[in-house]
Amino acid sequence: MKKTLILLLFAVGMASAAHHEEAAIGKVLDDFHDAAAHGDRDRYLGHMTDDAVFMGTDEWERWPKRPDFVDYVDSRFRDGSGWSYRSVERHINLASSGDVAWFDEVVFSETNGRFRGTGVLVKQGDEWKIAHYAMSFLIFNENWQDVIELTEKTRAEKEKN
């Protein structure tokens, strides 16, 4: 009975710790999006590891943080605004080691609609940092053929030039 009680208390403690970490990760992601909406370059980039990669929606968009993504963020945030996405659904998973997490979220933009963000965070000291963030369009399966045709048409036009 005593061992069962100890195991139960341990399990409750672990669940509580995981919940605390998930909440901390959620705050990082929310503030990452808020910093972008306010064009706050330092706060935005500060949420990323030095070797982070941001994957955009265009097929060529693989942005290593240094120097490519930093330059892009500088140009987009220059006037004090960036882009605005807010999470409307998020799922976070924590590795058993407690220092790596992965997530997926649906984000909403007033101007562009819904996207999916996925990524990986690592814990550096007491802080969670985004090591990888990928954004993709949400497309209904019924629309795939139209999207494929449009993409192929655009690719052919780009290859001509």
Salt bridges, closest charged atoms under 4 A:
GLU21 OE2 - LYS123 NZ 2.73
ASP30 OD1 - ARG90 NH2 2.89
ASP31 OD1 - ARG43 NH1 2.56
ASP31 OD2 - HIS47 NE2 2.72
ASP34 OD1 - HIS38 ND1 3.31
ASP34 OD2 - ARG43 NH1 3.02
ASP40 OD2 - ARG43 NE 3.14
ASP42 OD1 - ARG41 NH1 2.75
ASP50 OD1 - ARG66 NH2 3.79
GLU59 OE1 - ARG155 NH2 2.39
ASP74 OD1 - ARG41 NE 2.27
GLU89 OE2 - HIS91 NE2 2.91
GLU105 OE2 - HIS33 NE2 2.76
GLU105 OE1 - ARG90 NH2 2.74
GLU152 OE2 - ARG155 NH1 2.76
